[in-house]
């Protein structure tokens, strides 16, 4: 049945432009199915509009701060408006990438199978540099992190690869940390994982969750940076991944693909994500190394989630409608 849907987008995060593009595509898709759609930028007037319009359900097309850090989810729960996506409690964990190992290992303590791995790393808050002199210990980083340089330095929270730097040596460490801290108040310094960049989108909740076909991300130069994401001619996508990318032994490829999908499901389930997520990881030749889980995946026509739906033979519009239905029934 048609619903009155509030599509929340825009906002004030660094990812505003990505969010607006996602929101517009969701808007067009839902309107094509006969739903009444309210496109709402998340400004100070948002609560007044929501209380006046009384939507049946909300779709969160916000990326970054306020959209994925539990802010908008907490607000919608307070207003008693059903919404698609993970709860505010879940978002508090998924927002900070450094917490991922703790969440997964806690899940495994109950006997859950082990599929995912992750880069070795450390997380430091800005205040440790500003008030406690942490910069004086940067010479310890190379020994502290397994494998040493090169390292990935990035904001502990946020998405779209904003603020990420590949650091080749000690001299590049301090500038990279400053860059990351311009996007967030915590910096994550971790091993640089070389391998095949992949994204696995997951649909559903708990044991009913299903992994869509993995997408291989093939930048023509460097890694999947913010700039590459904005320029479609600088990256190719393959779903399913090219078999030769995963192994020179073709008999091993199906096992590897299964391991990659199971790793994504382990991340989704261990965090108690619901409805949908996207797990970003790298196959390093031996195991899937998870980088993060995204509870509000991009939804533009060029985004990975619609791409994964197409690879799975799922109509994107029908999936959105199913997610709305589940959210409304959940209340």
VOPAGU-2260 file (C-alpha; in pm, 1 decimal, decimal comma):
REM VOPAGU-2260
SITE   aa  ch    i         X         Y         Z
SITE  UNK   A    0       0,0       0,0       0,0
SITE  UNK   A    1     117,8     357,6     -57,6
SITE  UNK   A    2     268,0     539,6     238,9
SITE  UNK   A    3     344,7     895,0     332,2
SITE  UNK   A    4     724,2     874,9     347,6
SITE  UNK   A    5     959,5    1133,4     492,0
SITE  UNK   A    6    1292,2    1107,5     307,9
SITE  UNK   A    7    1551,5    1267,5     532,7
SITE  UNK   A    8    1857,7    1397,6     349,5
SITE  UNK   A    9    2114,3    1673,0     328,5
SITE  UNK   A   10    2210,5    1775,3     677,5
SITE  UNK   A   11    2525,3    1955,1     783,5
SITE  UNK   A   12    2790,1    1683,0     765,6
SITE  UNK   A   13    3087,5    1674,6     529,1
SITE  UNK   A   14    2885,7    1420,5     327,5
SITE  UNK   A   15    2592,7    1653,3     258,2
SITE  UNK   A   16    2626,0    1640,1    -122,3
SITE  UNK   A   17    2636,9    1258,7    -121,4
SITE  UNK   A   18    2328,9    1256,0     100,7
SITE  UNK   A   19    2129,9    1489,6    -123,1
SITE  UNK   A   20    2207,7    1272,2    -424,2
SITE  UNK   A   21    2098,4     958,3    -236,3
SITE  UNK   A   22    1781,8    1126,6    -115,3
SITE  UNK   A   23    1681,3    1243,1    -461,0
SITE  UNK   A   24    1716,7     892,9    -602,8
SITE  UNK   A   25    1514,0     739,6    -318,9
SITE  UNK   A   26    1254,4    1013,4    -367,5
SITE  UNK   A   27    1219,1     946,8    -740,5
SITE  UNK   A   28    1205,7     571,4    -686,0
SITE  UNK   A   29     933,0     585,4    -421,5
SITE  UNK   A   30     726,8     840,3    -615,4
SITE  UNK   A   31     735,9     607,8    -917,0
SITE  UNK   A   32     565,2     346,7    -698,1
SITE  UNK   A   33     286,3     582,8    -593,9
SITE  UNK   A   34     404,6     683,9    -246,7
SITE  UNK   A   35     355,8    1036,9    -114,1
SITE  UNK   A   36     708,9    1154,6     -45,9
SITE  UNK   A   37     818,6    1442,5     176,4
SITE  UNK   A   38    1176,2    1545,9      90,0
SITE  UNK   A   39    1311,0    1694,4     413,1
SITE  UNK   A   40    1647,0    1855,7     471,7
SITE  UNK   A   41    1747,3    1808,8     834,6
SITE  UNK   A   42    1739,1    2168,5     952,7
SITE  UNK   A   43    1618,0    2323,3    1279,4
SITE  UNK   A   44    1261,3    2313,1    1145,6
SITE  UNK   A   45    1266,0    1934,5    1100,0
SITE  UNK   A   46    1078,7    1841,2    1417,1
SITE  UNK   A   47     803,1    2096,7    1354,7
SITE  UNK   A   48     754,1    1963,5    1002,0
SITE  UNK   A   49     750,7    1599,3    1112,9
SITE  UNK   A   50     495,4    1669,4    1387,1
SITE  UNK   A   51     276,4    1860,9    1143,9
SITE  UNK   A   52     299,0    1615,8     852,7
SITE  UNK   A   53     280,5    1292,4    1057,5
SITE  UNK   A   54     449,8    1062,1     803,1
SITE  UNK   A   55     376,5     690,3     815,2
SITE  UNK   A   56     744,5     606,9     793,2
SITE  UNK   A   57    1083,7     769,9     738,7
SITE  UNK   A   58    1369,4     673,2     511,6
SITE  UNK   A   59    1707,4     800,0     631,8
SITE  UNK   A   60    1922,3     903,5     335,6
SITE  UNK   A   61    2160,8    1096,1     558,8
SITE  UNK   A   62    2530,2    1010,0     547,5
SITE  UNK   A   63    2787,3    1097,9     810,0
SITE  UNK   A   64    2728,6    1293,3    1128,9
SITE  UNK   A   65    2365,6    1311,4    1248,1
SITE  UNK   A   66    2264,4    1045,6     995,7
SITE  UNK   A   67    2475,8     752,0    1111,7
SITE  UNK   A   68    2585,4     845,6    1463,7
SITE  UNK   A   69    2242,6     777,4    1626,4
SITE  UNK   A   70    2122,7    1141,0    1624,6
SITE  UNK   A   71    1840,3    1112,7    1371,1
SITE  UNK   A   72    1751,9     760,8    1488,8
SITE  UNK   A   73    1714,5     878,9    1849,2
SITE  UNK   A   74    1497,2    1166,8    1735,1
SITE  UNK   A   75    1266,6     946,5    1528,6
SITE  UNK   A   76    1233,7     700,8    1817,1
SITE  UNK   A   77    1143,2     990,4    2047,4
SITE  UNK   A   78     880,6    1112,3    1798,5
SITE  UNK   A   79     751,4     756,1    1755,0
SITE  UNK   A   80     799,8     761,0    1378,2
SITE  UNK   A   81     890,8     423,9    1224,6
SITE  UNK   A   82    1201,8     429,1    1006,2
SITE  UNK   A   83    1410,3     204,2     784,3
SITE  UNK   A   84    1748,5     108,7     922,5
SITE  UNK   A   85    1936,3      27,5    1239,7
SITE  UNK   A   86    1838,7     155,4    1583,4
SITE  UNK   A   87    2005,3     442,7    1763,8
SITE  UNK   A   88    2177,0     196,5    2000,4
SITE  UNK   A   89    2330,9       8,7    1707,9
SITE  UNK   A   90    2442,0     329,5    1535,9
SITE  UNK   A   91    2637,9     433,5    1842,7
SITE  UNK   A   92    2859,3     129,6    1784,6
SITE  UNK   A   93    2880,5     132,1    1405,4
SITE  UNK   A   94    2966,9     503,0    1394,9
SITE  UNK   A   95    3316,7     458,4    1542,6
SITE  UNK   A   96    3525,2     223,2    1327,9
SITE  UNK   A   97    3767,1     150,2    1612,2
SITE  UNK   A   98    3494,0     -33,0    1807,3
SITE  UNK   A   99    3439,4    -295,8    1536,2
SITE  UNK   A  100    3688,8    -553,2    1675,5
SITE  UNK   A  101    3532,1    -530,3    2022,5
SITE  UNK   A  102    3179,6    -583,3    1887,6
SITE  UNK   A  103    3275,6    -884,5    1676,9
SITE  UNK   A  104    3487,4   -1054,9    1944,2
SITE  UNK   A  105    3206,7   -1005,5    2197,0
SITE  UNK   A  106    2967,8   -1171,1    1951,8
SITE  UNK   A  107    3208,7   -1462,0    1910,7
SITE  UNK   A  108    3224,7   -1512,9    2286,1
SITE  UNK   A  109    2874,7   -1661,0    2258,4
SITE  UNK   A  110    3004,3   -1925,6    2017,1
SITE  UNK   A  111    2933,7   -1756,3    1683,3
SITE  UNK   A  112    3144,5   -1875,0    1385,1
SITE  UNK   A  113    3448,7   -1667,3    1292,3
SITE  UNK   A  114    3485,7   -1533,1     938,8
SITE  UNK   A  115    3598,7   -1169,5     951,6
SITE  UNK   A  116    3933,2   -1018,2    1041,2
SITE  UNK   A  117    4045,8    -655,3    1054,5
SITE  UNK   A  118    4359,4    -440,8    1039,0
SITE  UNK   A  119    4573,7    -390,3    1348,3
SITE  UNK   A  120    4542,7     -34,3    1473,7
SITE  UNK   A  121    4514,9     225,0    1748,1
SITE  UNK   A  122    4263,4     502,9    1806,6
SITE  UNK   A  123    4355,2     832,0    1972,3
SITE  UNK   A  124    4132,7    1131,2    2054,2
SITE  UNK   A  125    4226,9    1483,9    1954,1
SITE  UNK   A  126    4249,0    1581,6    2320,0
SITE  UNK   A  127    4538,4    1335,6    2364,9
SITE  UNK   A  128    4738,6    1549,6    2121,8
SITE  UNK   A  129    4608,9    1887,0    2232,4
SITE  UNK   A  130    4623,1    1847,2    2610,1
SITE  UNK   A  131    4847,2    1546,6    2679,2
SITE  UNK   A  132    5130,2    1568,2    2425,8
SITE  UNK   A  133    5064,4    1248,2    2231,1
SITE  UNK   A  134    5258,3    1385,0    1932,0
SITE  UNK   A  135    5577,6    1323,9    2129,8
SITE  UNK   A  136    5518,1     948,9    2099,0
SITE  UNK   A  137    5454,7     922,7    1725,7
SITE  UNK   A  138    5791,8     752,2    1683,6
SITE  UNK   A  139    5636,0     448,5    1857,3
SITE  UNK   A  140    5363,6     401,6    1597,2
SITE  UNK   A  141    5572,3     198,7    1351,2
SITE  UNK   A  142    5654,1     -61,8    1617,5
SITE  UNK   A  143    5311,3     -52,6    1779,0
SITE  UNK   A  144    5119,2    -148,8    1463,9
SITE  UNK   A  145    5179,1    -485,1    1302,4
SITE  UNK   A  146    5380,6    -455,8     982,3
SITE  UNK   A  147    5470,9     -89,4    1030,1
SITE  UNK   A  148    5454,6     142,6     729,0
SITE  UNK   A  149    5262,7     198,5     510,4
SITE  UNK   A  150    4976,0     292,2     740,4
SITE  UNK   A  151    4618,7     410,5     691,9
SITE  UNK   A  152    4538,2     724,0     889,9
SITE  UNK   A  153    4172,4     824,5     895,2
SITE  UNK   A  154    3894,4     975,9    1105,3
SITE  UNK   A  155    3754,1     717,4    1346,2
SITE  UNK   A  156    3405,4     815,1    1231,0
SITE  UNK   A  157    3256,0     922,9     901,2
SITE  UNK   A  158    3245,8     786,5     550,2
SITE  UNK   A  159    3302,2     848,2     179,3
SITE  UNK   A  160    3677,3     801,5     244,3
SITE  UNK   A  161    3701,0    1160,0     369,0
SITE  UNK   A  162    4020,7    1239,0     558,4
SITE  UNK   A  163    4197,5     911,1     472,1
SITE  UNK   A  164    4570,3     919,1     396,0
SITE  UNK   A  165    4811,2     642,2     302,1
SITE  UNK   A  166    5124,1     718,0     502,4
SITE  UNK   A  167    5448,0     574,3     369,0
SITE  UNK   A  168    5691,2     695,2     637,5
SITE  UNK   A  169    5728,4     872,1     972,0
SITE  UNK   A  170    5747,3    1218,7     811,9
SITE  UNK   A  171    5398,9    1181,7     670,8
SITE  UNK   A  172    5238,4    1073,9     997,6
SITE  UNK   A  173    5177,6    1409,0    1170,4
SITE  UNK   A  174    5022,9    1582,6     865,8
SITE  UNK   A  175    4796,3    1283,1     805,8
SITE  UNK   A  176    4678,3    1289,6    1167,3
SITE  UNK   A  177    4599,7    1660,6    1141,4
SITE  UNK   A  178    4404,7    1594,5     821,5
SITE  UNK   A  179    4200,7    1317,2     985,2
SITE  UNK   A  180    4128,8    1528,5    1294,2
SITE  UNK   A  181    3988,2    1803,7    1072,9
SITE  UNK   A  182    3697,1    1563,6    1005,8
SITE  UNK   A  183    3652,5    1404,8    1348,8
SITE  UNK   A  184    3771,2    1431,5    1707,9
SITE  UNK   A  185    3938,4    1088,6    1701,4
SITE  UNK   A  186    4197,2     945,7    1464,2
SITE  UNK   A  187    4240,4     579,2    1369,9
SITE  UNK   A  188    4590,2     467,1    1270,8
SITE  UNK   A  189    4602,0     115,0    1131,9
SITE  UNK   A  190    4784,9    -123,0     902,2
SITE  UNK   A  191    4748,5     -47,7     534,7
SITE  UNK   A  192    4584,0    -354,3     382,8
SITE  UNK   A  193    4684,9    -428,2      24,9
SITE  UNK   A  194    4448,1    -638,2    -180,1
SITE  UNK   A  195    4114,4    -644,5    -359,2
SITE  UNK   A  196    3872,7    -372,0    -244,8
SITE  UNK   A  197    3520,9    -507,0    -199,3
SITE  UNK   A  198    3179,5    -402,8     -75,3
SITE  UNK   A  199    2913,6    -647,7      38,5
SITE  UNK   A  200    2560,5    -518,1      87,4
SITE  UNK   A  201    2337,8    -701,1     335,2
SITE  UNK   A  202    1958,0    -699,4     347,4
SITE  UNK   A  203    1749,1    -815,0     642,1
SITE  UNK   A  204    1788,7    -862,3    1013,9
SITE  UNK   A  205    1948,8   -1129,2    1232,6
SITE  UNK   A  206    1960,3   -1483,1    1098,8
SITE  UNK   A  207    1724,7   -1382,5     816,4
SITE  UNK   A  208    1981,2   -1138,6     675,1
SITE  UNK   A  209    2113,6   -1215,3     327,3
SITE  UNK   A  210    2431,7   -1098,1     158,2
SITE  UNK   A  211    2396,4    -958,6    -193,0
SITE  UNK   A  212    2670,2   -1037,4    -448,3
SITE  UNK   A  213    3003,0    -879,9    -357,7
SITE  UNK   A  214    3120,3    -583,7    -565,0
SITE  UNK   A  215    3485,0    -551,0    -660,9
SITE  UNK   A  216    3599,3    -189,3    -663,3
SITE  UNK   A  217    3871,5    -124,5    -919,0
SITE  UNK   A  218    4020,6     227,0    -897,5
SITE  UNK   A  219    4228,7     309,0   -1202,8
SITE  UNK   A  220    4479,8     489,9    -983,9
SITE  UNK   A  221    4545,2     456,9    -610,3
SITE  UNK   A  222    4268,1     355,4    -370,3
SITE  UNK   A  223    3892,8     422,2    -349,0
SITE  UNK   A  224    3936,2     779,7    -229,1
SITE  UNK   A  225    3674,7    1054,1    -204,7
SITE  UNK   A  226    3792,4    1202,6    -533,8
SITE  UNK   A  227    3768,7     866,9    -710,9
SITE  UNK   A  228    3415,2     817,6    -577,8
SITE  UNK   A  229    3309,8    1148,8    -727,6
SITE  UNK   A  230    3456,8    1079,4   -1072,7
SITE  UNK   A  231    3297,5     769,1   -1222,7
SITE  UNK   A  232    3554,4     747,1   -1504,3
SITE  UNK   A  233    3828,1     680,2   -1247,0
SITE  UNK   A  234    3686,1     353,9   -1115,4
SITE  UNK   A  235    3534,1      33,7   -1248,7
SITE  UNK   A  236    3303,6    -203,9   -1061,3
SITE  UNK   A  237    3265,2    -578,0   -1105,8
SITE  UNK   A  238    2985,8    -784,9    -952,3
SITE  UNK   A  239    3051,8   -1063,0    -899,8
SITE  UNK   A  240    3424,0    -990,5    -851,9
SITE  UNK   A  241    3663,8   -1104,2   -1120,6
SITE  UNK   A  242    3767,5   -1457,3   -1032,6
SITE  UNK   A  243    4130,9   -1391,5   -1120,0
SITE  UNK   A  244    4136,2   -1102,1    -870,5
SITE  UNK   A  245    4064,8   -1339,8    -583,8
SITE  UNK   A  246    4289,6   -1634,2    -672,5
SITE  UNK   A  247    4500,6   -1782,0    -946,1
SITE  UNK   A  248    4348,1   -2116,8    -848,9
SITE  UNK   A  249    3996,7   -2110,1    -993,5
SITE  UNK   A  250    3888,9   -2401,7    -774,3
SITE  UNK   A  251    3939,0   -2177,0    -469,7
SITE  UNK   A  252    3735,0   -1879,2    -587,7
SITE  UNK   A  253    3389,0   -2001,0    -482,6
SITE  UNK   A  254    3519,8   -2079,1    -134,0
SITE  UNK   A  255    3672,4   -1730,4    -111,2
SITE  UNK   A  256    3349,6   -1564,5    -223,7
SITE  UNK   A  257    3158,3   -1760,8      39,7
SITE  UNK   A  258    3409,6   -1653,5     305,0
SITE  UNK   A  259    3374,6   -1289,1     201,5
SITE  UNK   A  260    2993,5   -1301,0     218,0
SITE  UNK   A  261    3001,4   -1478,9     554,6
SITE  UNK   A  262    3240,8   -1214,9     689,9
SITE  UNK   A  263    2995,2    -941,9     589,1
SITE  UNK   A  264    2707,9   -1129,6     751,8
SITE  UNK   A  265    2912,8   -1175,3    1068,8
SITE  UNK   A  266    2970,2    -799,3    1086,7
SITE  UNK   A  267    2604,0    -718,8    1016,6
SITE  UNK   A  268    2473,4    -967,3    1273,7
SITE  UNK   A  269    2732,1    -898,6    1543,8
SITE  UNK   A  270    2638,4    -529,1    1537,9
SITE  UNK   A  271    2265,1    -614,6    1537,4
SITE  UNK   A  272    2216,4    -415,5    1218,6
SITE  UNK   A  273    1866,3    -430,5    1078,0
SITE  UNK   A  274    1711,3    -386,0     732,9
SITE  UNK   A  275    2025,6    -301,8     538,2
SITE  UNK   A  276    2395,6    -229,3     561,2
SITE  UNK   A  277    2708,8    -221,8     350,4
SITE  UNK   A  278    3029,1    -383,4     472,8
SITE  UNK   A  279    3353,8    -254,3     321,5
SITE  UNK   A  280    3648,5    -491,5     324,5
SITE  UNK   A  281    3966,2    -598,8     148,0
SITE  UNK   A  282    4057,6    -951,8      44,6
SITE  UNK   A  283    4431,4    -959,3     119,6
SITE  UNK   A  284    4491,8   -1294,8     -48,0
SITE  UNK   A  285    4438,9   -1490,0     271,3
SITE  UNK   A  286    4137,1   -1349,2     453,3
SITE  UNK   A  287    3870,7   -1075,3     440,5
SITE  UNK   A  288    3991,4    -770,5     633,1
SITE  UNK   A  289    3689,2    -562,1     733,0
SITE  UNK   A  290    3728,3    -183,9     735,1
SITE  UNK   A  291    3381,8     -68,5     841,1
SITE  UNK   A  292    3007,5    -126,3     836,5
SITE  UNK   A  293    2784,6     145,2     692,2
SITE  UNK   A  294    2425,6     158,5     821,0
SITE  UNK   A  295    2317,0     422,0     568,0
SITE  UNK   A  296    2464,9     311,3     235,0
SITE  UNK   A  297    2470,2     546,3     -59,6
SITE  UNK   A  298    2158,1     524,1    -276,0
SITE  UNK   A  299    2243,4     724,1    -586,5
SITE  UNK   A  300    2203,9     557,5    -925,7
SITE  UNK   A  301    2582,6     501,5    -923,4
SITE  UNK   A  302    2600,0     378,0    -562,0
SITE  UNK   A  303    2706,5      30,4    -460,7
SITE  UNK   A  304    2379,0     -73,1    -296,9
SITE  UNK   A  305    2158,7     -31,3    -608,0
SITE  UNK   A  306    2442,1    -192,9    -804,9
SITE  UNK   A  307    2435,4    -497,5    -574,4
SITE  UNK   A  308    2056,7    -521,1    -609,4
SITE  UNK   A  309    2095,0    -529,0    -986,5
SITE  UNK   A  310    2360,6    -801,5    -962,0
SITE  UNK   A  311    2125,5   -1006,3    -743,1
SITE  UNK   A  312    1835,4    -963,9    -985,8
SITE  UNK   A  313    1640,5    -758,3    -729,0
SITE  UNK   A  314    1440,4    -454,5    -839,9
SITE  UNK   A  315    1566,0    -163,7    -632,4
SITE  UNK   A  316    1220,9      -3,3    -608,2
SITE  UNK   A  317    1059,9    -324,2    -483,7
SITE  UNK   A  318    1328,6    -368,0    -219,2
SITE  UNK   A  319    1273,3     -14,4     -91,7
SITE  UNK   A  320     901,7     -85,0     -68,3
SITE  UNK   A  321     967,7    -406,4     125,3
SITE  UNK   A  322    1189,5    -217,3     370,1
SITE  UNK   A  323     918,4      45,3     422,0
SITE  UNK   A  324     662,6    -228,6     485,6
SITE  UNK   A  325     885,2    -394,9     743,4
SITE  UNK   A  326     946,5     -62,2     920,6
SITE  UNK   A  327     575,7      24,4     934,4
SITE  UNK   A  328     482,0    -318,8    1072,0
SITE  UNK   A  329     759,8    -290,5    1327,7
SITE  UNK   A  330     611,5      41,4    1440,7
